[in-house]
């Protein structure tokens, strides 16, 4: 099974989403990532049937579903705010799509109890949404999406309403659930760390266009341009001539790839600020009093603010950029 978007175009005022071709791999966890206004949620709404593209096709299992209504698509959706009915119990919320399908009560009960067991919410089935924690509400919303046994599960910013600690737990849960049920999951987020942590593949959008598709490692280590390099994780950009490189305008490197030395080897820099973060330190330095870089070191690294040091970066970890503007 594969889900494909072909020649998709959708306009909203001055904004246009254009996707020439995109395939979501079967039984994979794909994150659609990008800054606010990049077209992530529009893409998800088009897949779900909540929006219709002006041009293009949506193909699921070799079938054109572009104009099928949402309830006729084998697609489940979990919205950012969970969209649970407050006057219905968890059980009744989960039952809604099955009643739409006109399944008999015995089959509805079997399916609800099966998915509740998988999601660990059996004891919450007769509680109302107001009686549930944020994490429990989310699991009920996921159960409602999965109970109709969809071919694809869509998640719209599913972790944004959870606190930081719960986000870590839930993102692990989502990945484990996807593997256990062998689902095809498409998860929309603007959170780079979230994407890197759980995606098999990342689709990176900006200004309504796909700018790179790849594994988290490919996106992080082999970004196609400076925007992607700066958007994913911490990054450093310096003029290429500082390193004696003449076939690029700028070079980029990650904070963990640079080495601070106290001899005359490498680039001269001055330590300006040290952030102690427990497992490591982030050292802010200035080159030529105008270019700021960040280097990640061990927590016990003996470095002082205002100290003069040198920086070296292995050549194989440098990224070269040509014909792009840099902001320091």
C-alpha positions in Angstrom: 0.0 0.0 0.0 1.2 3.4 -0.8 -0.3 6.9 -0.5 0.7 9.3 -3.3 0.1 13.0 -4.0 0.5 13.9 -7.7 0.5 17.4 -9.1 -1.3 18.9 -6.1 -2.1 22.6 -6.0 -4.1 24.5 -3.4 -4.4 28.3 -3.1 -5.3 30.3 0.0 -5.2 34.0 -0.9 -1.5 34.8 -1.7 -0.4 31.4 -0.4 -0.1 28.4 -2.8 0.7 24.8 -1.8 2.3 22.9 -4.7 3.4 19.2 -4.5 4.5 17.7 -7.8 4.9 14.2 -6.5 5.1 12.7 -3.0 4.9 9.1 -1.9 4.4 8.1 1.7 5.9 4.6 2.3 3.8 1.8 3.5 4.0 0.9 7.2 6.3 3.9 7.8 6.3 6.9 10.2 6.5 10.1 8.1 6.8 13.5 9.7 5.7 16.5 7.6 7.9 19.3 9.1 8.2 23.0 8.5 7.8 26.5 10.0 4.3 28.0 10.6 2.6 28.8 7.3 4.6 26.3 5.3 1.6 24.2 4.2 1.9 21.3 6.6 -1.7 21.3 7.9 -3.1 22.1 4.4 -1.3 19.0 3.1 -2.9 16.9 5.9 -6.3 18.3 5.3 -6.1 17.5 1.6 -5.1 13.9 2.4 -8.0 13.5 4.9 -10.6 15.0 2.5 -11.3 18.1 4.6 -9.9 20.2 1.7 -10.1 19.6 -2.1 -7.1 20.5 -4.2 -7.7 22.7 -7.3 -5.4 20.5 -9.2 -3.8 17.0 -8.8 -4.7 13.6 -7.5 -4.5 11.6 -4.2 -3.9 7.9 -4.8 -4.4 5.3 -2.1 -3.9 1.6 -3.0 -3.9 2.5 -6.7 -7.3 4.1 -6.2 -8.0 7.8 -6.9 -9.6 9.2 -3.7 -9.3 12.9 -4.6 -13.0 13.6 -4.5 -14.1 10.9 -2.0 -15.6 12.4 1.2 -13.6 12.0 4.4 -15.9 9.2 5.8 -15.3 7.1 2.7 -11.5 7.2 2.9 -9.6 4.5 4.8 -7.9 7.3 6.7 -8.0 8.2 10.4 -7.4 11.7 11.8 -6.3 12.9 15.2 -6.7 16.7 15.5 -4.5 19.0 17.5 -7.2 19.7 20.1 -8.4 16.0 20.0 -12.0 17.1 19.2 -13.7 14.8 21.7 -17.4 15.3 22.4 -17.5 16.5 26.0 -21.0 15.0 26.6 -20.0 11.5 25.6 -17.9 9.0 27.5 -14.6 7.8 26.1 -16.4 4.6 25.0 -19.1 6.6 23.2 -16.5 8.9 21.6 -14.6 5.9 20.2 -17.9 4.4 19.0 -18.8 7.4 16.8 -17.1 6.3 13.5 -18.4 2.7 13.9 -22.0 3.9 14.3 -21.5 6.0 11.1 -20.6 2.7 9.4 -23.8 1.2 10.9 -21.9 -1.7 12.5 -23.9 -3.8 15.0 -23.4 -3.2 18.8 -21.6 -6.5 19.4 -19.0 -5.7 16.7 -18.7 -2.1 18.0 -18.0 -3.4 21.5 -15.4 -5.9 20.3 -13.5 -3.3 18.3 -13.6 -0.7 21.1 -12.3 -3.1 23.7 -9.6 -4.4 21.4 -8.2 -0.9 20.6 -8.6 0.3 24.3 -6.5 -2.7 25.4 -3.8 -1.8 22.9 -3.8 1.8 24.0 -4.0 1.1 27.7 -7.3 3.0 28.3 -9.6 0.1 29.2 -10.1 1.6 32.7 -11.0 5.0 31.3 -13.7 3.9 28.9 -16.6 5.2 31.0 -15.1 8.5 31.9 -15.9 11.8 30.3 -13.2 13.9 28.6 -13.2 16.4 31.5 -12.3 13.5 33.8 -9.2 12.5 31.7 -5.7 13.8 31.6 -4.3 15.3 28.5 -2.4 12.1 27.6 -5.6 10.0 28.2 -7.7 12.3 26.0 -5.1 11.9 23.3 -5.3 8.1 23.5 -9.0 8.3 23.3 -8.7 10.5 20.2 -6.2 8.0 18.7 -8.5 5.1 19.6 -11.4 6.8 17.8 -9.2 7.2 14.7 -7.9 3.6 14.8 -11.1 1.8 15.6 -12.3 1.9 12.0 -9.1 0.2 11.1 -7.8 2.8 8.6 -5.0 2.2 6.1 -3.4 5.6 7.1 -3.4 7.5 10.4 -3.0 11.3 10.2 -1.7 13.2 13.3 -2.0 17.0 13.4 0.5 18.5 15.9 -0.5 15.7 18.3 2.0 16.7 21.1 1.6 20.4 21.1 -1.0 20.5 24.0 1.1 18.3 26.3 3.7 19.4 28.8 7.4 18.8 28.1 7.8 15.5 30.1 4.6 14.0 28.8 5.6 14.9 25.2 8.7 12.6 25.6 6.6 9.7 26.8 3.9 10.1 24.2 6.2 10.4 21.2 7.8 7.1 22.3 4.3 5.6 22.7 3.3 6.8 19.2 6.4 5.2 17.6 5.9 1.9 19.4 2.2 1.9 18.5 3.0 2.4 14.8 5.5 -0.5 14.8 3.1 -2.7 16.8 0.1 -2.1 14.5 2.3 -1.8 11.3 0.5 1.4 10.4 1.3 4.1 7.9 1.4 7.2 10.0 1.7 10.8 8.7 2.4 13.2 11.6 2.5 17.0 11.1 4.7 19.2 13.4 6.8 22.3 13.5 9.0 20.8 16.2 12.4 19.7 14.8 13.4 17.6 17.8 10.1 15.7 17.7 10.6 15.0 14.0 14.2 13.8 14.5 13.2 11.5 17.4 10.5 9.5 15.8 10.4 9.8 12.0 11.4 7.1 9.6 11.3 9.8 6.9 10.9 13.6 7.1 9.1 15.7 4.4 10.4 19.3 4.9 8.1 22.1 3.6 8.7 25.8 3.3 6.5 28.4 1.6 4.2 25.7 0.2 7.0 23.7 -1.5 8.8 20.5 -0.6 12.4 21.4 -0.1 13.8 18.0 1.0 12.7 14.5 1.8 14.9 12.1 3.6 15.7 10.2 6.8 16.4 12.2 9.9 20.1 11.6 9.5 20.0 12.7 5.8 18.2 15.9 6.7 20.6 16.7 9.6 23.9 15.7 7.9 23.1 16.4 4.2 20.8 19.4 4.1 20.2 20.6 0.5 20.5 24.3 1.4 21.3 26.8 4.2 17.6 27.2 5.2 17.4 23.4 6.0 20.7 23.4 7.8 19.7 26.3 10.0 16.1 25.0 10.6 17.1 21.6 11.8 19.1 21.6 15.1 21.8 24.0 16.2 24.0 25.2 13.4 27.0 27.5 12.7 27.7 29.4 9.5 31.0 31.2 8.8 32.5 32.7 5.6 34.4 30.0 3.7 37.6 32.1 3.4 38.2 31.9 7.1 39.0 28.2 6.7 40.8 28.8 3.4 38.0 27.3 1.3 37.6 28.8 -2.1 34.9 26.7 -3.8 32.1 28.0 -1.5 30.8 31.3 -0.1 30.0 29.9 3.4 30.6 26.7 5.4 28.4 25.2 8.1 29.1 22.9 10.9 27.2 21.5 13.9 28.2 22.5 17.5 29.1 19.0 18.4 31.6 18.7 15.5 33.9 21.6 16.5 36.8 21.1 18.8 38.1 23.8 21.2 41.9 23.9 21.5 44.2 26.0 23.6 47.0 26.1 21.1 47.5 28.0 17.8 45.8 25.4 15.6 42.6 26.4 13.9 40.4 29.5 14.0 41.0 32.1 16.7 37.9 32.9 18.8 37.0 34.4 22.2 34.7 32.7 24.7 31.7 34.9 25.4 29.2 32.8 27.3 29.0 29.3 28.8 25.7 27.5 29.2 25.9 24.5 31.6 23.2 22.0 30.6 24.0 19.1 32.8 25.0 16.5 30.2 27.0 19.0 28.2 28.0 22.7 27.9 27.2 25.1 25.1 30.1 27.5 24.5 29.3 30.7 22.7 32.3 32.2 21.0 33.0 35.2 18.7 35.3 35.1 15.7 36.7 38.5 14.7 34.4 40.2 17.2 31.4 39.8 14.8 30.7 36.1 14.0 29.0 34.1 16.7 29.4 30.3 16.8 28.3 27.7 19.3 30.4 24.7 20.3 29.1 21.8 22.4 31.6 20.3 24.8 31.8 17.8 27.7 30.3 19.2 31.0 33.7 19.1 32.7 35.5 21.1 29.9 37.8 23.6 31.6 37.0 26.8 29.7 36.4 30.3 31.1 34.4 33.3 29.7 36.6 35.9 27.9 39.3 33.2 27.3 41.0 33.2 23.9 40.9 29.8 22.3 41.2 28.1 18.9 38.5 26.1 17.0 39.1 23.2 14.6 36.4 21.3 12.6 37.1 18.1 10.7 36.9 18.7 6.9 34.5 15.7 6.4 32.0 17.4 8.7 31.9 20.7 7.0 29.0 21.7 4.7 29.6 24.0 1.8 27.1 26.6 0.6 27.4 28.8 -2.5 25.1 31.5 -3.8 23.1 31.9 -0.6 22.9 34.7 1.9 23.9 34.1 5.5 22.6 35.8 8.7 24.9 35.8 11.7 
